[in-house]
Amino acid sequence: MTSVGATPSAGESATREVAGVLAVLLVDHLPRHRAWAWLRLAQGPSALRDLPGLRFAKVMGSGEGGGFRIRPSATHQGLLCVFDELSQAQSFLASPLTDAYRERARQWWSGLMAVSAARGTWDGCAWAATPAAALVSPGIQAPSGSGAMLQAEGADAPVAVLTRASIRPHKAMSFWRRAPGTERALAESPGCELAIGLGEAPLLRQCTFSVWRDTPSMEGYARGGAHGRAAQFAWREGHFSESLFVRMRVLASAGAWPMPGGEHVG
């Protein structure tokens, strides 16, 4: 296994490549299961280490309401796992482990993604495009659960974007001052079907995951308005000690999740 949420140790290569299929599980736990949820978060990816084909994994919390906020949510969490092969990612999303999350959720969403392009690193791991061989399967089955959808390919097919950054401590307040404007712009952005703010550590190790109706919708948000200005400012001011941007094709999805503005995808 290349990495399960750990930074490189002495003697390891500073940059390692991760290539495969990404499985995502988003969960908003029922309030009565908060203790169970916090234990899963505290345990982190160690519970996932023995999964066949696992190359990279993160178990993360979220901001209040699943948004991009300093105050943490007591119920929202996200699991991101990269597997060597599509069949392994499918098995993970149909496993008792993920069933346990769904059974304790008031809302959940899961998806399978193939990486189209990536730049940057996460814990010293550089993500690469998903090899064609990794997608060989008897047939792409939608993730377990009701409301499952298979996504078509093509220019108008849904796309997903993952961003993450390690924020320099002395730049944190400057970075977070711009977060509300970025979140509002996302909520008003045409074509955004799902968005969540995630984090490995309060304030300093942040991640976003979003799903878009098509590529033009995603690019319009990324390059314009509050988000574009915030991104340019962050790079100009050197806010990040490490960052990663990943563009993906959505292979399949299941469940439901609030879209910006309070509607649901699913």
C-alpha positions in Angstrom: 0.0 0.0 0.0 1.4 3.4 -1.0 -0.2 5.5 1.7 -3.1 5.4 4.2 -3.1 8.9 5.4 0.5 9.0 6.7 3.3 11.3 5.7 6.5 9.8 4.2 8.9 8.3 6.7 12.7 8.7 6.6 14.2 6.9 3.6 11.0 6.9 1.6 10.7 8.9 -1.7 9.5 12.4 -1.2 7.0 12.0 -4.0 5.1 8.7 -4.7 2.5 8.1 -7.4 -1.0 7.0 -6.7 -3.1 5.8 -9.6 -6.5 4.0 -9.4 -10.2 4.4 -8.8 -11.5 6.8 -6.2 -14.4 5.7 -3.9 -16.1 8.4 -1.9 -18.6 8.0 0.9 -20.2 11.1 2.5 -22.2 10.7 5.6 -24.4 13.0 7.8 -24.9 10.9 10.9 -28.0 10.8 13.0 -27.5 12.7 16.2 -27.8 9.6 18.4 -24.8 8.1 16.6 -22.4 11.0 17.1 -20.3 9.1 19.6 -19.9 6.3 17.0 -19.0 8.8 14.4 -16.3 10.5 16.5 -14.7 7.2 17.3 -14.5 6.4 13.5 -12.9 9.8 13.0 -10.4 9.3 15.8 -9.5 5.9 14.5 -8.8 7.4 11.0 -7.8 5.3 8.1 -6.2 2.6 10.3 -9.4 0.6 10.1 -9.1 0.5 6.3 -5.5 -0.8 6.1 -6.4 -4.4 5.2 -8.7 -3.6 2.3 -7.6 -5.3 -0.9 -6.0 -3.0 -3.4 -6.1 0.1 -1.2 -3.5 2.7 -2.2 -4.5 5.8 -0.3 -7.2 6.6 2.3 -8.5 9.5 4.3 -11.3 9.7 7.0 -12.2 13.4 7.5 -14.5 15.6 9.3 -16.4 18.6 7.9 -17.4 22.1 8.7 -20.7 23.1 10.2 -23.5 21.9 7.9 -21.1 20.2 5.7 -19.8 23.5 4.5 -16.5 25.4 4.3 -16.6 26.8 7.9 -14.2 27.1 10.8 -16.7 25.6 13.2 -16.7 21.8 12.9 -19.7 19.6 12.3 -20.5 17.0 14.9 -22.2 14.7 12.3 -20.7 15.2 8.8 -17.8 13.0 7.6 -16.2 11.9 4.4 -14.2 8.8 3.4 -11.9 9.0 0.3 -10.2 5.8 -0.8 -8.1 5.0 -3.9 -8.0 1.4 -5.1 -6.0 -0.3 -7.7 -9.0 -1.6 -9.5 -12.7 -0.7 -10.1 -13.9 -4.0 -8.7 -12.1 -3.4 -5.4 -13.7 0.1 -5.1 -17.1 -1.4 -5.8 -16.5 -4.1 -3.1 -15.6 -1.4 -0.6 -18.8 0.6 -1.2 -20.8 -2.7 -0.8 -19.0 -3.9 2.3 -20.2 -4.2 5.9 -17.9 -1.4 6.8 -19.7 1.2 4.6 -23.0 -0.4 5.4 -22.3 0.5 9.1 -22.0 4.1 8.1 -25.2 4.2 6.0 -27.2 2.5 8.7 -26.3 5.3 11.1 -26.8 8.1 8.6 -29.7 10.5 8.2 -28.2 11.2 4.7 -25.4 9.7 2.7 -23.9 9.7 -0.8 -21.3 7.5 -2.4 -19.6 7.6 -5.8 -16.9 6.0 -7.9 -14.5 8.2 -9.9 -11.8 7.8 -12.5 -9.1 10.5 -12.3 -8.7 12.5 -15.6 -6.0 14.9 -14.5 -4.2 16.0 -11.3 -1.5 18.3 -10.2 0.2 18.7 -6.8 0.6 16.2 -3.9 -1.1 15.0 -0.8 1.1 13.7 2.0 3.9 13.4 -0.7 1.6 11.4 -3.0 1.1 12.6 -6.6 -2.1 11.4 -8.1 -2.0 10.1 -11.6 -4.7 9.5 -14.2 -6.6 6.3 -13.7 -5.1 3.6 -16.0 -7.5 2.0 -18.5 -6.7 -1.4 -17.1 -8.0 -0.3 -13.7 -11.5 0.1 -15.1 -11.8 -3.4 -16.6 -14.8 -5.0 -14.9 -17.6 -7.3 -15.8 -19.7 -4.1 -15.7 -19.7 -0.9 -13.7 -22.2 -1.5 -11.0 -23.6 1.5 -9.1 -22.6 1.7 -5.4 -24.7 -0.1 -2.9 -27.9 1.6 -1.8 -31.2 3.0 -3.1 -31.3 5.6 -5.8 -28.2 4.3 -7.6 -27.3 5.9 -10.9 -24.8 5.0 -13.6 -23.2 7.9 -15.4 -22.6 8.1 -19.1 -19.3 9.2 -20.7 -18.9 12.2 -22.9 -18.3 16.0 -22.9 -21.6 16.6 -21.1 -21.1 13.9 -18.5 -20.8 14.8 -14.8 -17.4 15.6 -13.4 -16.0 15.7 -9.9 -13.3 17.9 -8.4 -11.2 17.3 -5.3 -8.9 20.0 -3.9 -6.9 19.9 -0.8 -4.2 22.1 0.9 -2.0 22.2 3.9 -2.3 25.9 5.0 0.7 27.6 6.5 -0.2 28.4 10.2 0.7 32.1 9.8 -1.5 32.4 6.7 -4.6 30.6 8.2 -6.6 33.7 9.2 -6.0 35.3 5.9 -7.2 32.2 4.1 -10.3 31.7 6.2 -11.4 35.3 5.8 -12.2 34.5 2.2 -14.0 31.2 2.8 -17.5 32.7 3.2 -17.4 34.4 -0.1 -16.2 31.3 -1.8 -19.0 29.2 -0.2 -21.7 31.7 -1.3 -20.3 31.7 -4.9 -20.5 27.9 -4.9 -24.1 27.9 -3.7 -25.0 30.3 -6.5 -23.0 28.6 -9.2 -25.0 27.0 -12.1 -24.2 23.3 -12.6 -23.0 22.5 -9.1 -24.8 19.4 -7.9 -22.9 18.5 -4.8 -20.3 20.2 -2.6 -18.8 19.5 0.8 -15.9 20.9 2.8 -13.7 18.3 4.5 -10.7 18.5 6.8 -8.0 16.3 8.3 -7.1 18.8 11.0 -8.9 22.0 12.2 -8.0 25.1 10.2 -4.8 23.9 8.6 -5.4 20.7 6.5 -8.5 21.2 4.3 -10.2 19.5 1.4 -13.2 20.1 -0.8 -15.1 17.7 -3.0 -17.7 18.8 -5.6 -19.7 17.3 -8.4 -20.7 19.3 -11.5 -23.2 18.8 -14.2 -20.5 19.1 -16.9 -17.0 20.5 -17.5 -18.0 24.0 -18.6 -20.0 24.5 -15.3 -17.0 23.5 -13.3 -14.6 25.6 -15.2 -16.8 28.6 -15.0 -16.8 28.5 -11.2 -13.1 27.7 -10.9 -11.9 30.5 -13.0 -14.3 33.3 -12.1 -15.9 35.2 -9.3 -15.0 34.9 -5.6 -13.4 31.5 -6.0 -11.1 32.6 -8.8 -10.0 35.7 -6.9 -9.5 33.7 -3.7 -7.4 31.1 -5.5 -5.2 33.7 -7.2 -4.7 35.5 -3.8 -3.8 32.2 -2.1 -1.1 31.4 -4.6 0.2 34.9 -4.7 0.5 35.0 -0.9 1.9 31.5 -0.5 -0.8 30.2 1.7 -0.1 26.5 1.1 2.9 24.3 2.0 1.3 21.5 -0.1 -1.7 21.3 -2.4 -3.5 19.0 -4.8 -6.1 19.5 -7.5 -7.8 16.5 -9.1 -10.4 16.4 -11.9 -12.4 13.2 -12.3 -15.0 11.5 -14.3 -18.0 10.2 -12.3 -18.5 6.5 -13.0 -21.4 5.9 -10.7 -23.2 7.3 -7.7 -25.9 6.5 -5.2 -27.7 8.1 -2.3 -28.6 11.8 -1.8 -26.8 14.8 -0.6 -27.8 18.5 -0.2 -26.8 20.7 -3.1 -25.8 24.3 -2.4 -29.1 26.1 -1.7 -30.6 23.2 0.2 -31.8 20.9 -2.7 -30.5 17.4 -3.1 -28.6 15.3 -5.6 -29.5 11.7 -5.8 
